[in-house]
Amino acid sequence: MSKFWSAVVHGLTPYVPGEQPKLPNLVKLNTNENPYGPSPKVLEALRTEMGDTLRLYPDPESSRLRQAIASCHGLKPAQVFVGNGSDEVLAHTFQALLKHELPILFPDITYSFYPVYCRLYGIAYQEVALGEAFELCVEDYFQPNGGIIFPNPNAPTARALALKDIERLLERNRDSVVVIDEAYVDFGGEPAIGLIDRYPQLLVTRTLSKSHSLAGLRVGYALGHPDLIEALIRVKDSFNSYPLDRFAQAGATAAMEDRAYFDSTRHKVIASREHLVADLQALGFEVLPSAANFIFARHPQYDGAALTSSLRERSIIVRHFKNPARIAPFMRITVGTDEQCAVLVSALKEILQHSPCSAR
């Protein structure tokens, strides 16, 4: 039946999300979900929302949520855009702000949805190679472009770019939009939100899936100059004027307002990450510096795919990327609870001692 497909569909290679396996006694460390549940205030807000009003459409402007987000970041609601997860926010961003004559720039090793969006919307792009240590070099972006986008911290490498380097990039790139995808910034990166009022070309995107434990509600947002936000709203209202349902708006608002719970859980994840890094290094792993809720690690004597497979046999799921070849030796490991991390380390210790994993 593919004869009915459009030429666009024939040319697409869709994004492949992390696996959601159904295995007994699973230790799931492959999709960067928060190991801790959402704030109790979120659950109460969801219970309160259940009722007769579900027959009515939700607020198309998500006014309470945008106010809560604006208050949290010291901005105005006109500087806030919300959508179904940061992926939808990014999709609207590619359509509204990144489709120009010149190619957009992003790293060659980064969030793999970026080239998917480019192919879907017919946007020219150029991949910029990361450095030898998988660092992003801002000088490589000092060239004509139709826009720049990258995650900070980067994914899947977990490395963060310093705020002073982001500002250098903004200073040298005044004529096109710079999008900083801050999906993981709450776990150790330097937020770029404080630069928004000085750089009207800056758009920062965020998600509540990670640091707010709301992956199941699908809420993301963008922050920037009102002119950039207006462009996103125009695209949204031409596609789906009611993107966030009543539960998503109520739960996300409660999550943004419960700062104490947010700080508590993210600090737990950061502490667990540091312990996990130390434990893996003691086993001989190389671990890239991480400012995210995951780490990127490889062992000099063992193949990344083989280690991933051996862990799966023990009901421990981590993420492995075979492309590009440069990162094939690595595993991306979500930071779980201390108990989950201990199970992982114990399994790796056993594998390294007894497994016939292929040595490189």
ZADO-1210 file (C-alpha; in nm, 4 decimals, padded with zeros to 6 digits):
<atoms>
<atom x="00.0000" y="00.0000" z="00.0000" code="MET" pos="1"/>
<atom x="00.3038" y="00.2275" z="00.0010" code="SER" pos="2"/>
<atom x="00.1992" y="00.3468" z="-00.3473" code="LYS" pos="3"/>
<atom x="-00.0321" y="00.5886" z="-00.1660" code="PHE" pos="4"/>
<atom x="00.2498" y="00.7437" z="00.0338" code="TRP" pos="5"/>
<atom x="00.3648" y="01.0947" z="-00.0456" code="SER" pos="6"/>
<atom x="00.7196" y="01.1577" z="-00.1616" code="ALA" pos="7"/>
<atom x="00.7939" y="01.3039" z="00.1824" code="VAL" pos="8"/>
<atom x="00.6951" y="00.9810" z="00.3576" code="VAL" pos="9"/>
<atom x="00.9015" y="00.7705" z="00.1180" code="HIS" pos="10"/>
<atom x="01.2065" y="00.9789" z="00.2081" code="GLY" pos="11"/>
<atom x="01.1646" y="00.9649" z="00.5854" code="LEU" pos="12"/>
<atom x="01.3720" y="00.7648" z="00.8302" code="THR" pos="13"/>
<atom x="01.1676" y="00.8085" z="01.1487" code="PRO" pos="14"/>
<atom x="01.3135" y="00.8715" z="01.4906" code="TYR" pos="15"/>
<atom x="01.3464" y="00.5520" z="01.6978" code="VAL" pos="16"/>
<atom x="01.2477" y="00.6068" z="02.0639" code="PRO" pos="17"/>
<atom x="01.3953" y="00.4139" z="02.3515" code="GLY" pos="18"/>
<atom x="01.2516" y="00.0678" z="02.4002" code="GLU" pos="19"/>
<atom x="00.9703" y="00.0172" z="02.6518" code="GLN" pos="20"/>
<atom x="01.0165" y="-00.3565" z="02.7201" code="PRO" pos="21"/>
<atom x="00.7878" y="-00.5792" z="02.9238" code="LYS" pos="22"/>
<atom x="01.0376" y="-00.7916" z="03.1173" code="LEU" pos="23"/>
<atom x="01.0004" y="-00.9319" z="03.4703" code="PRO" pos="24"/>
<atom x="01.2030" y="-00.7643" z="03.7473" code="ASN" pos="25"/>
<atom x="01.3232" y="-00.5055" z="03.4981" code="LEU" pos="26"/>
<atom x="01.5875" y="-00.2461" z="03.5835" code="VAL" pos="27"/>
<atom x="01.4997" y="00.0144" z="03.3195" code="LYS" pos="28"/>
<atom x="01.7876" y="00.2528" z="03.2528" code="LEU" pos="29"/>
<atom x="01.7421" y="00.3267" z="02.8826" code="ASN" pos="30"/>
<atom x="01.5070" y="00.6228" z="02.8362" code="THR" pos="31"/>
<atom x="01.6259" y="00.8852" z="03.0863" code="ASN" pos="32"/>
<atom x="01.3067" y="00.8782" z="03.2903" code="GLU" pos="33"/>
<atom x="01.3209" y="01.0072" z="03.6457" code="ASN" pos="34"/>
<atom x="01.3447" y="00.7190" z="03.8969" code="PRO" pos="35"/>
<atom x="01.1259" y="00.9127" z="04.1411" code="TYR" pos="36"/>
<atom x="00.7540" y="00.9732" z="04.1011" code="GLY" pos="37"/>
<atom x="00.5972" y="01.3165" z="04.0556" code="PRO" pos="38"/>
<atom x="00.5185" y="01.5559" z="04.3360" code="SER" pos="39"/>
<atom x="00.2234" y="01.4553" z="04.5580" code="PRO" pos="40"/>
<atom x="00.0778" y="01.7958" z="04.4680" code="LYS" pos="41"/>
<atom x="00.0707" y="01.6851" z="04.1034" code="VAL" pos="42"/>
<atom x="-00.1280" y="01.3733" z="04.1918" code="LEU" pos="43"/>
<atom x="-00.3714" y="01.5814" z="04.3963" code="GLU" pos="44"/>
<atom x="-00.4149" y="01.8255" z="04.1067" code="ALA" pos="45"/>
<atom x="-00.4936" y="01.5364" z="03.8718" code="LEU" pos="46"/>
<atom x="-00.7537" y="01.3952" z="04.1113" code="ARG" pos="47"/>
<atom x="-00.9145" y="01.7380" z="04.1429" code="THR" pos="48"/>
<atom x="-00.9364" y="01.7709" z="03.7652" code="GLU" pos="49"/>
<atom x="-01.1490" y="01.4579" z="03.7308" code="MET" pos="50"/>
<atom x="-01.5118" y="01.5597" z="03.6899" code="GLY" pos="51"/>
<atom x="-01.7854" y="01.6882" z="03.4660" code="ASP" pos="52"/>
<atom x="-01.5602" y="01.9547" z="03.3112" code="THR" pos="53"/>
<atom x="-01.3859" y="01.6858" z="03.1039" code="LEU" pos="54"/>
<atom x="-01.6706" y="01.7275" z="02.8551" code="ARG" pos="55"/>
<atom x="-01.5349" y="02.0761" z="02.7833" code="LEU" pos="56"/>
<atom x="-01.2298" y="02.1676" z="02.5797" code="TYR" pos="57"/>
<atom x="-00.9216" y="02.2714" z="02.7792" code="PRO" pos="58"/>
<atom x="-00.7890" y="02.6253" z="02.7841" code="ASP" pos="59"/>
<atom x="-00.6286" y="02.6636" z="02.4378" code="PRO" pos="60"/>
<atom x="-00.3774" y="02.9146" z="02.5750" code="GLU" pos="61"/>
<atom x="-00.2812" y="02.7124" z="02.8854" code="SER" pos="62"/>
<atom x="-00.2889" y="03.0421" z="03.0723" code="SER" pos="63"/>
<atom x="-00.2350" y="02.9119" z="03.4285" code="ARG" pos="64"/>
<atom x="00.0512" y="02.6905" z="03.3210" code="LEU" pos="65"/>
<atom x="00.2221" y="02.9636" z="03.1210" code="ARG" pos="66"/>
<atom x="00.1911" y="03.1969" z="03.4217" code="GLN" pos="67"/>
<atom x="00.3407" y="02.9325" z="03.6504" code="ALA" pos="68"/>
<atom x="00.6314" y="02.8751" z="03.4114" code="ILE" pos="69"/>
<atom x="00.6879" y="03.2486" z="03.3683" code="ALA" pos="70"/>
<atom x="00.6876" y="03.3048" z="03.7445" code="SER" pos="71"/>
<atom x="00.9344" y="03.0218" z="03.7973" code="CYS" pos="72"/>
<atom x="01.1830" y="03.1716" z="03.5505" code="HIS" pos="73"/>
<atom x="01.1293" y="03.5423" z="03.6131" code="GLY" pos="74"/>
<atom x="00.9701" y="03.6027" z="03.2724" code="LEU" pos="75"/>
<atom x="00.6313" y="03.7128" z="03.1368" code="LYS" pos="76"/>
<atom x="00.3640" y="03.4763" z="03.0041" code="PRO" pos="77"/>
<atom x="00.4123" y="03.6303" z="02.6592" code="ALA" pos="78"/>
<atom x="00.7618" y="03.4794" z="02.6648" code="GLN" pos="79"/>
<atom x="00.6308" y="03.1243" z="02.7227" code="VAL" pos="80"/>
<atom x="00.5030" y="02.8635" z="02.4766" code="PHE" pos="81"/>
<atom x="00.3760" y="02.5180" z="02.5797" code="VAL" pos="82"/>
<atom x="00.3191" y="02.1953" z="02.3885" code="GLY" pos="83"/>
<atom x="00.2890" y="01.8177" z="02.4073" code="ASN" pos="84"/>
<atom x="00.6376" y="01.7436" z="02.5298" code="GLY" pos="85"/>
<atom x="00.9459" y="01.9264" z="02.4098" code="SER" pos="86"/>
<atom x="00.9403" y="01.7158" z="02.0908" code="ASP" pos="87"/>
<atom x="00.6236" y="01.8903" z="01.9731" code="GLU" pos="88"/>
<atom x="00.7667" y="02.2253" z="02.0827" code="VAL" pos="89"/>
<atom x="01.0791" y="02.1486" z="01.8775" code="LEU" pos="90"/>
<atom x="00.8694" y="02.0405" z="01.5787" code="ALA" pos="91"/>
<atom x="00.6910" y="02.3764" z="01.5796" code="HIS" pos="92"/>
<atom x="01.0261" y="02.5505" z="01.6236" code="THR" pos="93"/>
<atom x="01.1694" y="02.3865" z="01.3120" code="PHE" pos="94"/>
<atom x="00.8644" y="02.4947" z="01.1118" code="GLN" pos="95"/>
<atom x="00.8315" y="02.8445" z="01.2532" code="ALA" pos="96"/>
<atom x="01.1899" y="02.9601" z="01.3055" code="LEU" pos="97"/>
<atom x="01.4435" y="02.7325" z="01.1348" code="LEU" pos="98"/>
<atom x="01.3221" y="02.6998" z="00.7754" code="LYS" pos="99"/>
<atom x="01.5278" y="02.9460" z="00.5719" code="HIS" pos="100"/>
<atom x="01.7520" y="02.9464" z="00.2658" code="GLU" pos="101"/>
<atom x="02.0745" y="02.8750" z="00.4502" code="LEU" pos="102"/>
<atom x="02.1215" y="02.5371" z="00.6259" code="PRO" pos="103"/>
<atom x="02.0767" y="02.5121" z="00.9991" code="ILE" pos="104"/>
<atom x="02.3656" y="02.3855" z="01.2103" code="LEU" pos="105"/>
<atom x="02.3713" y="02.1190" z="01.4812" code="PHE" pos="106"/>
<atom x="02.6266" y="01.8680" z="01.6136" code="PRO" pos="107"/>
<atom x="02.6991" y="01.5463" z="01.4287" code="ASP" pos="108"/>
<atom x="02.6398" y="01.3517" z="01.7501" code="ILE" pos="109"/>
<atom x="02.3255" y="01.4844" z="01.9143" code="THR" pos="110"/>
<atom x="01.9521" y="01.4307" z="01.9559" code="TYR" pos="111"/>
<atom x="01.8596" y="01.2257" z="01.6499" code="SER" pos="112"/>
<atom x="01.5183" y="01.3909" z="01.6109" code="PHE" pos="113"/>
<atom x="01.6850" y="01.7006" z="01.4614" code="TYR" pos="114"/>
<atom x="01.7661" y="01.5505" z="01.1192" code="PRO" pos="115"/>
<atom x="01.4253" y="01.3789" z="01.1192" code="VAL" pos="116"/>
<atom x="01.2507" y="01.7149" z="01.1507" code="TYR" pos="117"/>
<atom x="01.4724" y="01.8610" z="00.8804" code="CYS" pos="118"/>
<atom x="01.3777" y="01.5877" z="00.6360" code="ARG" pos="119"/>
<atom x="01.0099" y="01.6074" z="00.7329" code="LEU" pos="120"/>
<atom x="00.9890" y="01.9835" z="00.6763" code="TYR" pos="121"/>
<atom x="01.2380" y="02.0150" z="00.3901" code="GLY" pos="122"/>
<atom x="01.4982" y="02.2070" z="00.5902" code="ILE" pos="123"/>
<atom x="01.8602" y="02.2110" z="00.4757" code="ALA" pos="124"/>
<atom x="02.1062" y="02.1253" z="00.7509" code="TYR" pos="125"/>
<atom x="02.4753" y="02.0831" z="00.8170" code="GLN" pos="126"/>
<atom x="02.6171" y="01.8622" z="01.0894" code="GLU" pos="127"/>
<atom x="02.9114" y="02.0091" z="01.2815" code="VAL" pos="128"/>
<atom x="03.1568" y="01.7571" z="01.4218" code="ALA" pos="129"/>
<atom x="03.2105" y="01.7433" z="01.7958" code="LEU" pos="130"/>
<atom x="03.5703" y="01.7621" z="01.9212" code="GLY" pos="131"/>
<atom x="03.7909" y="01.4672" z="02.0055" code="GLU" pos="132"/>
<atom x="03.6521" y="01.4551" z="02.3588" code="ALA" pos="133"/>
<atom x="03.2946" y="01.4889" z="02.2283" code="PHE" pos="134"/>
<atom x="03.2862" y="01.8567" z="02.3238" code="GLU" pos="135"/>
<atom x="03.0949" y="02.1223" z="02.1307" code="LEU" pos="136"/>
<atom x="03.3273" y="02.3909" z="01.9914" code="CYS" pos="137"/>
<atom x="03.1352" y="02.7166" z="01.9472" code="VAL" pos="138"/>
<atom x="03.3944" y="02.8535" z="01.7032" code="GLU" pos="139"/>
<atom x="03.2787" y="02.5924" z="01.4522" code="ASP" pos="140"/>
<atom x="02.9395" y="02.7660" z="01.4479" code="TYR" pos="141"/>
<atom x="03.0804" y="03.1072" z="01.3563" code="PHE" pos="142"/>
<atom x="02.9593" y="03.0747" z="00.9970" code="GLN" pos="143"/>
<atom x="02.6536" y="03.1798" z="00.7939" code="PRO" pos="144"/>
<atom x="02.3496" y="02.9710" z="00.8843" code="ASN" pos="145"/>
<atom x="01.9725" y="02.9537" z="00.8851" code="GLY" pos="146"/>
<atom x="01.9686" y="02.8779" z="01.2577" code="GLY" pos="147"/>
<atom x="02.1552" y="02.6803" z="01.5229" code="ILE" pos="148"/>
<atom x="02.0202" y="02.4137" z="01.7558" code="ILE" pos="149"/>
<atom x="02.1819" y="02.1839" z="02.0092" code="PHE" pos="150"/>
<atom x="02.0980" y="02.0284" z="02.3457" code="PRO" pos="151"/>
<atom x="02.2761" y="02.1552" z="02.6542" code="ASN" pos="152"/>
<atom x="02.3741" y="01.9190" z="02.8085" code="PRO" pos="153"/>
<atom x="02.4155" y="01.7342" z="02.4812" code="ASN" pos="154"/>
<atom x="02.2498" y="01.3992" z="02.4181" code="ALA" pos="155"/>
<atom x="02.3617" y="01.1267" z="02.4187" code="PRO" pos="156"/>
<atom x="02.7049" y="01.2429" z="02.5361" code="THR" pos="157"/>
<atom x="02.5797" y="01.4253" z="02.8532" code="ALA" pos="158"/>
<atom x="02.8480" y="01.6937" z="02.8152" code="ARG" pos="159"/>
<atom x="02.7475" y="02.0520" z="02.8937" code="ALA" pos="160"/>
<atom x="02.8536" y="02.3766" z="02.7285" code="LEU" pos="161"/>
<atom x="02.9455" y="02.6618" z="02.9640" code="ALA" pos="162"/>
<atom x="02.7177" y="02.9660" z="02.9687" code="LEU" pos="163"/>
<atom x="03.0042" y="03.1956" z="02.8694" code="LYS" pos="164"/>
<atom x="03.0486" y="02.9936" z="02.5502" code="ASP" pos="165"/>
<atom x="02.6763" y="03.0127" z="02.4732" code="ILE" pos="166"/>
<atom x="02.6968" y="03.3891" z="02.5092" code="GLU" pos="167"/>
<atom x="02.9961" y="03.4010" z="02.2745" code="ARG" pos="168"/>
<atom x="02.7898" y="03.2101" z="02.0219" code="LEU" pos="169"/>
<atom x="02.4979" y="03.4493" z="02.0592" code="LEU" pos="170"/>
<atom x="02.7258" y="03.7503" z="02.0183" code="GLU" pos="171"/>
<atom x="02.8538" y="03.6127" z="01.6880" code="ARG" pos="172"/>
<atom x="02.5140" y="03.4959" z="01.5635" code="ASN" pos="173"/>
<atom x="02.2767" y="03.7921" z="01.5701" code="ARG" pos="174"/>
<atom x="02.0882" y="03.7266" z="01.2459" code="ASP" pos="175"/>
<atom x="01.9382" y="03.3813" z="01.2962" code="SER" pos="176"/>
<atom x="01.7699" y="03.1908" z="01.5778" code="VAL" pos="177"/>
<atom x="01.9765" y="02.9949" z="01.8297" code="VAL" pos="178"/>
<atom x="01.7786" y="02.7172" z="01.9997" code="VAL" pos="179"/>
<atom x="01.9181" y="02.5714" z="02.3222" code="ILE" pos="180"/>
<atom x="01.7431" y="02.2439" z="02.4034" code="ASP" pos="181"/>
<atom x="01.7641" y="02.2245" z="02.7838" code="GLU" pos="182"/>
<atom x="01.5875" y="01.8926" z="02.8396" code="ALA" pos="183"/>
<atom x="01.8513" y="01.7880" z="03.0960" code="TYR" pos="184"/>
<atom x="01.9846" y="02.1178" z="03.2256" code="VAL" pos="185"/>
<atom x="01.8340" y="02.0790" z="03.5754" code="ASP" pos="186"/>
<atom x="02.0810" y="01.8010" z="03.6546" code="PHE" pos="187"/>
<atom x="02.3927" y="02.0163" z="03.6398" code="GLY" pos="188"/>
<atom x="02.4031" y="02.2418" z="03.3350" code="GLY" pos="189"/>
<atom x="02.4030" y="02.6213" z="03.3290" code="GLU" pos="190"/>
<atom x="02.0617" y="02.7515" z="03.2145" code="PRO" pos="191"/>
<atom x="02.0604" y="03.0062" z="02.9330" code="ALA" pos="192"/>
<atom x="01.7286" y="03.1601" z="03.0383" code="ILE" pos="193"/>
<atom x="01.9021" y="03.4619" z="03.1946" code="GLY" pos="194"/>
<atom x="02.0241" y="03.5612" z="02.8467" code="LEU" pos="195"/>
<atom x="01.6798" y="03.5799" z="02.6867" code="ILE" pos="196"/>
<atom x="01.6122" y="03.9472" z="02.7533" code="ASP" pos="197"/>
<atom x="01.9510" y="04.0448" z="02.6039" code="ARG" pos="198"/>
<atom x="01.9395" y="03.8230" z="02.2955" code="TYR" pos="199"/>
<atom x="01.6077" y="03.8309" z="02.1036" code="PRO" pos="200"/>
<atom x="01.7309" y="03.5490" z="01.8755" code="GLN" pos="201"/>
<atom x="01.7579" y="03.3008" z="02.1650" code="LEU" pos="202"/>
<atom x="01.4933" y="03.0336" z="02.2210" code="LEU" pos="203"/>
<atom x="01.5264" y="02.7902" z="02.5126" code="VAL" pos="204"/>
<atom x="01.3231" y="02.4688" z="02.5123" code="THR" pos="205"/>
<atom x="01.2468" y="02.2592" z="02.8198" code="ARG" pos="206"/>
<atom x="01.0537" y="01.9488" z="02.9207" code="THR" pos="207"/>
<atom x="00.8798" y="01.8332" z="03.2371" code="LEU" pos="208"/>
<atom x="00.9497" y="01.4694" z="03.1462" code="SER" pos="209"/>
<atom x="01.2878" y="01.4484" z="03.3174" code="LYS" pos="210"/>
<atom x="01.3479" y="01.6671" z="03.6226" code="SER" pos="211"/>
<atom x="00.9761" y="01.6981" z="03.7042" code="HIS" pos="212"/>
<atom x="00.8984" y="01.3239" z="03.6646" code="SER" pos="213"/>
<atom x="00.6147" y="01.3824" z="03.4184" code="LEU" pos="214"/>
<atom x="00.7130" y="01.1822" z="03.1101" code="ALA" pos="215"/>
<atom x="00.3654" y="01.0285" z="03.1094" code="GLY" pos="216"/>
<atom x="00.1872" y="01.3660" z="03.0825" code="LEU" pos="217"/>
<atom x="00.3845" y="01.4971" z="02.7817" code="ARG" pos="218"/>
<atom x="00.4442" y="01.8642" z="02.8610" code="VAL" pos="219"/>
<atom x="00.7215" y="02.0815" z="02.7210" code="GLY" pos="220"/>
<atom x="00.7743" y="02.4528" z="02.6792" code="TYR" pos="221"/>
<atom x="00.9817" y="02.7188" z="02.5096" code="ALA" pos="222"/>
<atom x="01.1066" y="03.0508" z="02.6451" code="LEU" pos="223"/>
<atom x="01.2116" y="03.3482" z="02.4380" code="GLY" pos="224"/>
<atom x="01.1310" y="03.6909" z="02.3003" code="HIS" pos="225"/>
<atom x="00.7558" y="03.7442" z="02.2451" code="PRO" pos="226"/>
<atom x="00.8153" y="03.7632" z="01.8686" code="ASP" pos="227"/>
<atom x="00.9607" y="03.4107" z="01.8682" code="LEU" pos="228"/>
<atom x="00.6756" y="03.2846" z="02.0866" code="ILE" pos="229"/>
<atom x="00.4195" y="03.4420" z="01.8542" code="GLU" pos="230"/>
<atom x="00.5675" y="03.2492" z="01.5610" code="ALA" pos="231"/>
<atom x="00.5301" y="02.9229" z="01.7531" code="LEU" pos="232"/>
<atom x="00.1704" y="03.0074" z="01.8467" code="ILE" pos="233"/>
<atom x="00.0850" y="03.0782" z="01.4816" code="ARG" pos="234"/>
<atom x="00.2105" y="02.7341" z="01.3819" code="VAL" pos="235"/>
<atom x="00.0400" y="02.5647" z="01.6779" code="LYS" pos="236"/>
<atom x="-00.2955" y="02.7270" z="01.6051" code="ASP" pos="237"/>
<atom x="-00.2661" y="02.6186" z="01.2417" code="SER" pos="238"/>
<atom x="-00.2090" y="02.2583" z="01.3524" code="PHE" pos="239"/>
<atom x="-00.3836" y="02.1926" z="01.6873" code="ASN" pos="240"/>
<atom x="-00.5258" y="02.4784" z="01.8886" code="SER" pos="241"/>
<atom x="-00.5874" y="02.2545" z="02.1942" code="TYR" pos="242"/>
<atom x="-00.2523" y="02.0778" z="02.2415" code="PRO" pos="243"/>
<atom x="-00.2561" y="02.0268" z="02.6197" code="LEU" pos="244"/>
<atom x="-00.5491" y="01.8525" z="02.7852" code="ASP" pos="245"/>
<atom x="-00.6903" y="01.9448" z="03.1247" code="ARG" pos="246"/>
<atom x="-00.4861" y="01.6826" z="03.3108" code="PHE" pos="247"/>
<atom x="-00.1602" y="01.7902" z="03.1500" code="ALA" pos="248"/>
<atom x="-00.2224" y="02.1565" z="03.2295" code="GLN" pos="249"/>
<atom x="-00.3254" y="02.0893" z="03.5911" code="ALA" pos="250"/>
<atom x="-00.0425" y="01.8448" z="03.6635" code="GLY" pos="251"/>
<atom x="00.2257" y="02.0545" z="03.4993" code="ALA" pos="252"/>
<atom x="00.1128" y="02.3688" z="03.6829" code="THR" pos="253"/>
<atom x="00.1343" y="02.1874" z="04.0168" code="ALA" pos="254"/>
<atom x="00.4784" y="02.0514" z="03.9269" code="ALA" pos="255"/>
<atom x="00.6134" y="02.3955" z="03.8388" code="MET" pos="256"/>
<atom x="00.4804" y="02.5386" z="04.1651" code="GLU" pos="257"/>
<atom x="00.6279" y="02.2667" z="04.3893" code="ASP" pos="258"/>
<atom x="00.9883" y="02.3836" z="04.3786" code="ARG" pos="259"/>
<atom x="01.0881" y="02.2044" z="04.6983" code="ALA" pos="260"/>
<atom x="00.9965" y="01.8602" z="04.5626" code="TYR" pos="261"/>
<atom x="01.1671" y="01.9377" z="04.2296" code="PHE" pos="262"/>
<atom x="01.4905" y="02.0341" z="04.4052" code="ASP" pos="263"/>
<atom x="01.4776" y="01.7302" z="04.6316" code="SER" pos="264"/>
<atom x="01.4479" y="01.4727" z="04.3547" code="THR" pos="265"/>
<atom x="01.6952" y="01.6299" z="04.1152" code="ARG" pos="266"/>
<atom x="01.9585" y="01.6493" z="04.3894" code="HIS" pos="267"/>
<atom x="01.9009" y="01.2799" z="04.4626" code="LYS" pos="268"/>
<atom x="01.9629" y="01.1994" z="04.0968" code="VAL" pos="269"/>
<atom x="02.2780" y="01.4118" z="04.0889" code="ILE" pos="270"/>
<atom x="02.4155" y="01.2374" z="04.3979" code="ALA" pos="271"/>
<atom x="02.3371" y="00.8941" z="04.2543" code="SER" pos="272"/>
<atom x="02.5056" y="00.9918" z="03.9280" code="ARG" pos="273"/>
<atom x="02.8285" y="01.0833" z="04.1024" code="GLU" pos="274"/>
<atom x="02.8336" y="00.7538" z="04.2934" code="HIS" pos="275"/>
<atom x="02.7602" y="00.5601" z="03.9731" code="LEU" pos="276"/>
<atom x="03.0383" y="00.7346" z="03.7830" code="VAL" pos="277"/>
<atom x="03.2885" y="00.6536" z="04.0595" code="ALA" pos="278"/>
<atom x="03.1778" y="00.2892" z="04.0685" code="ASP" pos="279"/>
<atom x="03.2085" y="00.2486" z="03.6907" code="LEU" pos="280"/>
<atom x="03.5469" y="00.4174" z="03.6819" code="GLN" pos="281"/>
<atom x="03.6641" y="00.1713" z="03.9468" code="ALA" pos="282"/>
<atom x="03.5678" y="-00.1059" z="03.7026" code="LEU" pos="283"/>
<atom x="03.7822" y="00.0506" z="03.4308" code="GLY" pos="284"/>
<atom x="03.5101" y="00.2374" z="03.2402" code="PHE" pos="285"/>
<atom x="03.5714" y="00.5721" z="03.0748" code="GLU" pos="286"/>
<atom x="03.2795" y="00.8012" z="03.1579" code="VAL" pos="287"/>
<atom x="03.2321" y="01.1342" z="02.9831" code="LEU" pos="288"/>
<atom x="03.1694" y="01.4330" z="03.2155" code="PRO" pos="289"/>
<atom x="02.7931" y="01.4378" z="03.2738" code="SER" pos="290"/>
<atom x="02.5612" y="01.7242" z="03.3613" code="ALA" pos="291"/>
<atom x="02.2511" y="01.5173" z="03.2829" code="ALA" pos="292"/>
<atom x="02.0484" y="01.2380" z="03.4438" code="ASN" pos="293"/>
<atom x="02.2389" y="00.9846" z="03.2358" code="PHE" pos="294"/>
<atom x="02.6006" y="00.8968" z="03.1641" code="ILE" pos="295"/>
<atom x="02.7876" y="00.7947" z="02.8502" code="PHE" pos="296"/>
<atom x="03.0394" y="00.5224" z="02.9249" code="ALA" pos="297"/>
<atom x="03.2645" y="00.2707" z="02.7499" code="ARG" pos="298"/>
<atom x="03.5094" y="00.0041" z="02.8585" code="HIS" pos="299"/>
<atom x="03.8453" y="-00.0121" z="02.6764" code="PRO" pos="300"/>
<atom x="03.8334" y="-00.3922" z="02.6495" code="GLN" pos="301"/>
<atom x="03.4663" y="-00.4668" z="02.5860" code="TYR" pos="302"/>
<atom x="03.2286" y="-00.3969" z="02.3001" code="ASP" pos="303"/>
<atom x="02.9383" y="-00.1652" z="02.3850" code="GLY" pos="304"/>
<atom x="02.6762" y="-00.3712" z="02.2016" code="ALA" pos="305"/>
<atom x="02.7938" y="-00.6922" z="02.3697" code="ALA" pos="306"/>
<atom x="02.7824" y="-00.5349" z="02.7155" code="LEU" pos="307"/>
<atom x="02.4330" y="-00.4026" z="02.6443" code="THR" pos="308"/>
<atom x="02.3209" y="-00.7500" z="02.5381" code="SER" pos="309"/>
<atom x="02.4745" y="-00.9137" z="02.8449" code="SER" pos="310"/>
<atom x="02.2960" y="-00.6657" z="03.0709" code="LEU" pos="311"/>
<atom x="01.9667" y="-00.7359" z="02.8969" code="ARG" pos="312"/>
<atom x="02.0068" y="-01.1059" z="02.9739" code="GLU" pos="313"/>
<atom x="02.0043" y="-00.9956" z="03.3376" code="ARG" pos="314"/>
<atom x="01.6891" y="-00.7801" z="03.2862" code="SER" pos="315"/>
<atom x="01.8884" y="-00.4549" z="03.2915" code="ILE" pos="316"/>
<atom x="01.8129" y="-00.2264" z="02.9958" code="ILE" pos="317"/>
<atom x="02.0504" y="00.0496" z="02.8842" code="VAL" pos="318"/>
<atom x="02.0708" y="00.2327" z="02.5486" code="ARG" pos="319"/>
<atom x="02.3254" y="00.1537" z="02.2795" code="HIS" pos="320"/>
<atom x="02.3741" y="00.3497" z="01.9561" code="PHE" pos="321"/>
<atom x="02.5521" y="00.1713" z="01.6740" code="LYS" pos="322"/>
<atom x="02.5609" y="00.4838" z="01.4564" code="ASN" pos="323"/>
<atom x="02.7712" y="00.6809" z="01.4106" code="PRO" pos="324"/>
<atom x="03.0567" y="00.4330" z="01.4546" code="ALA" pos="325"/>
<atom x="03.2413" y="00.6791" z="01.6747" code="ARG" pos="326"/>
<atom x="02.9971" y="00.6232" z="01.9611" code="ILE" pos="327"/>
<atom x="02.9341" y="00.2508" z="01.9050" code="ALA" pos="328"/>
<atom x="03.1659" y="00.1525" z="02.1966" code="PRO" pos="329"/>
<atom x="02.9520" y="00.3540" z="02.4415" code="PHE" pos="330"/>
<atom x="02.6443" y="00.2765" z="02.6465" code="MET" pos="331"/>
<atom x="02.4054" y="00.5492" z="02.7556" code="ARG" pos="332"/>
<atom x="02.2939" y="00.4681" z="03.1072" code="ILE" pos="333"/>
<atom x="02.0074" y="00.6472" z="03.2801" code="THR" pos="334"/>
<atom x="02.0735" y="00.7274" z="03.6450" code="VAL" pos="335"/>
<atom x="01.8289" y="00.5242" z="03.8510" code="GLY" pos="336"/>
<atom x="01.7832" y="00.4947" z="04.2239" code="THR" pos="337"/>
<atom x="02.0847" y="00.3966" z="04.4314" code="ASP" pos="338"/>
<atom x="01.9429" y="00.0440" z="04.4463" code="GLU" pos="339"/>
<atom x="01.9070" y="00.0221" z="04.0674" code="GLN" pos="340"/>
<atom x="02.2570" y="00.1597" z="04.0157" code="CYS" pos="341"/>
<atom x="02.3953" y="-00.0989" z="04.2588" code="ALA" pos="342"/>
<atom x="02.2268" y="-00.3794" z="04.0626" code="VAL" pos="343"/>
<atom x="02.3793" y="-00.2429" z="03.7413" code="LEU" pos="344"/>
<atom x="02.7303" y="-00.2171" z="03.8870" code="VAL" pos="345"/>
<atom x="02.7096" y="-00.5663" z="04.0335" code="SER" pos="346"/>
<atom x="02.6008" y="-00.7081" z="03.6979" code="ALA" pos="347"/>
<atom x="02.8788" y="-00.5286" z="03.5107" code="LEU" pos="348"/>
<atom x="03.1342" y="-00.6562" z="03.7612" code="LYS" pos="349"/>
<atom x="03.0157" y="-01.0099" z="03.6966" code="GLU" pos="350"/>
<atom x="03.0123" y="-00.9608" z="03.3190" code="ILE" pos="351"/>
<atom x="03.3642" y="-00.8173" z="03.3101" code="LEU" pos="352"/>
<atom x="03.4949" y="-01.1085" z="03.5151" code="GLN" pos="353"/>
<atom x="03.3160" y="-01.3972" z="03.3452" code="HIS" pos="354"/>
<atom x="03.1430" y="-01.2943" z="03.0225" code="SER" pos="355"/>
<atom x="03.2781" y="-01.3826" z="02.6780" code="PRO" pos="356"/>
<atom x="03.2074" y="-01.0277" z="02.5570" code="CYS" pos="357"/>
<atom x="03.4056" y="-00.9404" z="02.2479" code="SER" pos="358"/>
<atom x="03.7207" y="-00.7452" z="02.3313" code="ALA" pos="359"/>
<atom x="03.8061" y="-00.4658" z="02.0925" code="ARG" pos="360"/>
</atoms>
